[in-house]
Amino acid sequence: MQLNDLLPPLGMALLYLGLLCTALSQQKHFRHRHWAGRFNRIGLRTPWMRRFAGTLALLGSAGLLVFSEGWGFGLVLWVMAAAALAASLAWVLSRGD
């Protein structure tokens, strides 16, 4: 297994983490019973820290996908995955409150 084979799954994981951090930085989901405790334990206690970590993770995931797949396909893949994950994340967070 080469390094290039590991970049897309790592990019998708960073994408999900970035979307989750960004969603949990919003006032409505800041105290989500399941995820907020986990983020508090790793040091992301304030909305600002969660938003910053989410932005860095989103940028990192886009960079990894562009690096591994090329500009065109990497960005298209990133946008499609971001849309799908954002929809599923909104559904999960809305059920947990």
C-alpha positions in Angstrom: 0.0 0.0 0.0 1.4 3.3 -1.1 1.0 6.7 0.5 -1.2 7.9 -2.4 -3.7 5.1 -1.6 -4.1 6.5 2.0 -4.7 10.1 1.1 -8.4 9.9 -0.1 -9.6 8.1 3.0 -7.6 10.5 5.2 -9.1 13.5 3.3 -12.6 12.1 3.8 -12.0 11.7 7.5 -10.7 15.2 7.8 -13.7 16.4 5.8 -16.1 14.8 8.2 -14.2 16.1 11.3 -14.2 19.6 9.8 -17.9 19.6 9.1 -18.6 18.2 12.6 -16.4 20.8 14.3 -18.0 23.6 12.3 -21.5 22.4 13.1 -20.7 22.0 16.8 -19.4 25.6 16.9 -23.0 26.8 16.2 -25.1 27.9 19.1 -27.8 25.4 18.5 -25.5 22.3 18.6 -22.8 23.6 20.9 -24.0 21.5 23.8 -25.0 18.3 21.8 -25.2 15.5 24.3 -23.1 13.0 22.4 -20.4 15.0 20.5 -19.8 18.0 22.7 -18.3 15.9 25.5 -15.9 14.3 23.2 -14.8 17.6 21.8 -14.4 19.0 25.3 -12.1 16.1 26.3 -9.7 16.8 23.4 -9.5 20.5 24.2 -12.0 22.1 21.8 -14.2 23.7 24.5 -15.2 27.0 22.9 -17.0 27.7 19.7 -14.1 29.7 18.4 -11.7 26.7 18.9 -14.1 24.3 17.2 -14.7 26.7 14.3 -10.9 27.2 13.8 -10.2 23.4 14.0 -13.1 22.8 11.6 -11.8 25.3 9.1 -8.3 23.8 9.2 -9.6 20.3 8.8 -11.7 21.4 5.8 -8.8 23.1 4.1 -6.6 20.1 4.9 -9.1 17.6 3.4 -9.4 19.7 0.2 -5.6 19.9 -0.1 -5.3 16.1 0.4 -7.9 15.3 -2.2 -6.4 17.8 -4.7 -3.0 16.4 -4.1 -4.0 12.8 -4.6 -6.6 13.1 -7.4 -5.6 16.3 -9.2 -7.2 19.7 -9.3 -10.4 18.9 -11.3 -11.4 15.6 -9.9 -10.2 16.3 -6.4 -12.2 19.4 -6.0 -15.3 17.9 -7.6 -15.0 14.9 -5.2 -14.5 17.2 -2.3 -17.6 19.3 -3.1 -19.8 16.2 -3.6 -18.6 14.5 -0.5 -19.0 17.7 1.5 -22.6 18.0 0.4 -23.4 14.4 1.2 -21.7 14.5 4.6 -23.3 17.9 5.5 -26.8 16.5 4.8 -26.2 13.3 6.9 -24.5 15.3 9.7 -27.5 17.7 9.8 -29.8 14.7 10.1 -27.7 13.1 12.9 -27.4 16.3 14.9 -31.1 17.1 14.6 -32.1 13.7 16.0 -29.8 14.0 19.0 -31.1 17.2 20.5 
